[in-house]
Amino acid sequence: MLQHLFWAGAGTGFTFLMTTLGAAMVFFVRNAMADRLQRCFLGFAAGVMIAASVWSLLIPSIEQGEAQGLPGWLPAAAGFSLGVCFLLGLDHLLPHLHTVLGVQEGLPSHFHRTTLLVLAVTLHNIPEGMAVGLSFALAAQQDGDAAALAGAMALALGIGIQNFPEGAAVSLPLRSEGMSRGRAFVAGSLSGIVEPLFGLMAVLASGLLRSAMPWLLSFAAGAMLYVVVEELIPEANVAPHSDAGTLGAMAGFLVMMVLDVVLG
């Protein structure tokens, strides 16, 4: 179990570090990202998460289920559905702001706009942390199998790459709204802290009930794809129409697919 936690902590720690490095752009860049560039990064994140959900989560979930003597589709479909319901519930309960669309969701609150912005990014970092943590836990369960470990590293790298602009997408708007650079940096960095937290919690759950791994993998996949369809793709393609979000999604999918196939 200690090895599981160490590897998962290292993987999710890397993705959190990338969010922090992105948030640090507030010290070097004066203005918030141009709308087209932000849409491109949103699309890129969507593409990475779609590819990761398939190659790093659903396929291993099916394989793990079959290894346990179950129909492969059962834990994949059931866990996926539960993951969607989990994020759907959080989406309706947690107050947050979709900046590109300018829409506030969740329970009514008197939170400041900056708090709502941070909560929006925090919300879709939850399944990312679970996905990375579970991938490393799966590799540890297989006694450090080189292919499984490389696949987990590929997932952490892919999520980390898209976390860099994500951190900047939090800190730069906060700075443009009058927050000090230091506070904007801290807020952008902390939006990613849920990744190691939920990653380690997922590892603990998989360790307590080893047979739950295929269900947990597909749970994370469902949660990630909910974020993609509900938030990232709509915001990447908001009017006025441009190809930036679509091309970003294609690029993200391609990068994550290549990373998973080459390293995994």
N, C-alpha and C positions, 0 to 999 in steps of 0.2 A: 504493500500500500504506500509506503514511503517513497518508493521509486515512482509510482504512479503520480503522486502529488508533486514530486520534484520535477518530473518531465512536464506535467501539465502547467505547473507554476512557471517554468522556464518559457514554455510556448506562449502562454497568455501574458506573461511579463513582457515578452518581445512585442506583442501586438499593442499592449498598453504603452510601451516605450515609443512606438511609432506614432501613436496618437499624441503623446507628449511632445515629440519632435515637431509634429505638424502644428500643434498649438503654439510652439515657440516661434513660428513665422510671424507672430504679432510683433516681435521685437525688430523685425527686418523689413516688413511690408507695411505700408501706410494705409492702403485702402483695402476694403473687402474685395473678394474675388468677383471678377466680371460674371454676369449672369450666365453667359454661354460656357465659361470655364467651369462654373459650379455645376451646371447641368451635365457637363462631360464627366466630371468626377462622380456625380450621383449615378450616372449610367454605368461608369466603370465599377463602382461598388456593387451595383445590381448584377452585373455580369459575373463578377467574382463570386458572389453569394449563390447565384444559380448553379454555376459549375461546381462549387464546393458542395452544395446540397446533394448533387447527383453523385459525383465521383468519390467524395470523401465521407459522405454520410449515408445516403440511401443504398448504394451498392454494397458497402460493408455491412449495413443493417440486414439486407437480404441474405448475404453470405453467412453472417453470424446466426441468423434465425434458422437457416437450413442446417448449419452445423449442430444446432440444438435439437434437430429433428422436427422443426416446425415448418409449415408452408412458408416459403421465403417472403411472400407478399403480406402475411399476417402482421408481424411486428412492424414492417415498413409502413403499411397502411394505417394501422392503429396508432402507432407512435406519431406518425405524420399528422394525423387528425388531432391528436391531443396537443401537439405543438402549435398548430394553428389556433386551437381554442384558447390555449394559454396566452398567446400574443394578442388574440382578439380581446380577451378579458383585460389584459394590461392596457391595451390601446384605449379601451372605453373607461378605464378607471384612472389612469395616470394623466394628469393635466400636462399637455405638451403643445408645442407650436410648430407647424409646418411652415418654415420661413418662405420658401419659394411660392407656395400657394397662398400664404398669408392666412391660414386656417388654424384655429385652435381646437383641439380635441381633448377628450377625457372629461372628468368631472369638473364642474364649474369651480374656479378658484380665483383668488386675488393675487396669485403669483405675478411677479414682475416678468416682463417680456423676456429678459435675459435668462431667467430661471426656466421658463417654458422652453426656450431654445435648447438649453443644456439637457433638459429632460427628454426632448425629442431624440437627440443623438444617443443618450443613455439607453433609451428604450430599445433601439435596434442593435446596440452593442451587446445586449444580453444573450441572444442566440449565437452571436459570433464567439463569445467567450465559452459558451457551452460546447460549441462545435470543436474548437481548438483543444479544449481540455479533454473531451471524450476521445479525440483522435490520438492524443498522446497516451491516454489511459488504455486504449485498445492496443497500441503498440507495446505497452508495458505488459499487458495481459498475455501477449504472444511472445514473452521472454525477449523483448528487444529485437524482434524480427526486423531485419534491415529494410525490407520493402515497406512494412507498416510504419516504421519510424521515419523513413524518408517521406512517406505520404503525409504523416502528421506535420513534418517540417515544411512540406510544400504548402499545406493548408495555412500554417502559421505565417509563412512568408506572403502568401496571397492576401490574407486578411490584413497583415501588417502594412502591405503596400497601399491598400485602399484606406487604411486608417490614417495615413499621413495627411492627405488632403482633407480628411474628415475632421481632424483636429484643428486644422487651419480654418475650416468652414464654420467652426464654433467661435474660436478666439477672435478672428478678424471682424465679424459682424458685431461682436460685443464691444470691441474697441471703437468701431465706427459709431456706436450708440453712446459713447462717452465714458465707458469703463476704462480704468487705468490699464496700461499694458500688463502689469503684473497680475492684476485680478483676472483679466481676460485670459491670460496664459493658464492660470490655475484652474479656471472654470473649464477651459478647453481640455486640459489634461485630465481633470477629474471626470469628464464625460466618459472616459474610457476605463475607469477603475472597476466598473462592473464586470469587465471581461475576465480578469483573474479571479474575482470573487465568484462569479457564476461558473467559471471553468472548474475551479476547485470543488465547488459544491456538487457539480455533475460527476466529478471523479469520485467523490466520497459516496455518492448514491450508487455508482456502478460498482464500487468496491464492496459495499454492504450487501448488494444483491447482484452478483456477477452475471446471472442469467438475464438481467434487465438491459444489458448493453445494447442489443439490437433495437430495443424499444426506445432507449435514450438517444441513440444515434438518429433514428428517424424523427424523434421528437424535436431535436435541434434542427433537422432539415425543414420540418414543417414550420417552425418558428421563423427560420431565416427566409423562407419563401413567402411567408405572410408579409414580412417587412418589405421584401422586394416588390410585391404586387400592390400592396396597400400604400406604400410611401415612396420608395425610390424611383420606380418607373414613372408614376404620375408626375413627380416633381422634376424628373429629368426631361420630360416632354411637355411641360406646361407652355401655353401660348406666350409670345409669338413662336410659331413653329420653327424649329431648326433641327438639323441632323446631329447636333452635338451629343445629346443624351443617348440617341440610338447608337451612334458610332462608339461612344464611351462604353456602352453595355457590351457591344460586340468585342471591343478590345479587352474588357475585363474578363469576359467568358473565355476568350482565346488564351489570355495569360494564365488564368487559373487552370484551364484544361492542360496546357503545355506543362506547367509546373507539376501537376499531379501525375501526368503520364511519364514525364522525364525522371522526376525524383521518386515517384511511387512505384 
